[in-house]
Amino acid sequence: MGKIRKIKNMRDFRNSKSSYYVSQDNQDVERPYTVMESKTRKIITRCETRTMAESIAKFQNKTPSFGANGFPDFLKE
């Protein structure tokens, strides 16, 4: 009998209660992955790889840099 493999689905941050999620921007060739804020849908940072963007979003969801205040507007794109 063949073994059944369980495929790990990527977590969709947009549907969860998290404040930040990863999105893909097709216009920027060098840094296509963006970390977005859920409330305002503004870009926090752009990354070259999806794993780097996911690690930033996961870190900000777990321990926010600016506490309950969120990112200041001058740091957003």
N, C-alpha and C positions, 0 to 999 in steps of 0.2 A: 504494500500500500504506500501511496505517496504521502509525504508530509504536507500538512497544511500550514502555509506561512501566513502570519498575521502582518498585514501591511499597516505601518504606522501612518495615520493621517496627520497632516500638518494642522496645528491648532489655528483656528480662525479667530484672530484677536478682535475683529470688528463685531462679532456676535457675542463676545464674552463681556464681563463687567470691567475689563481692563481699560486703562486710560490711554494706552499707546498701542499701535499695531503697525505691521509692516505692509507696505504697498509697493507696487512696481510701476515705475514711470518709464514709458517707452521713448520719451523725448531725449532724456539724458543718456548718452551711450556709455560714458565712463563710469557713472554712478547711478545705475538704474533702480536701486532699492531705496525706498524712503521710509523713515519712521514718522508716523503721523499721530497727531493727538486726536482722540476720539471726539471730544466735545466741540472743538473748533475746526477740525479737519485741516489744520495747518501742518506744514512740514517742519519737523524738529531737526532732522539731519538726513543726509544722503550717504549711502554706503555702496561699496563696490560689490560685496557679496551678500547673499540673503542670510547666511549664518551670522555675519557681523551685525546686520540690522536686527535680526531676531534677538541676539544677545543684548543689544542696547534696549530694545523694547521690553524684554523680560526684566532687565535690571531696573528700568524706570517704573515698571509696574510693581515690582517687589519693594524697592527702596527709592522713592522719588528724590531727586537731587535737591529740589526746592520745597520739600515737604508737601503740605496740603495746598500750597499756593499755586503749584504748577509752574510751567516754564514762563518766564517773562516774555512779553511780546517782542522785545527787541532781539531776542535770540531765535525767534521763529522766522521762517522764510516766507 
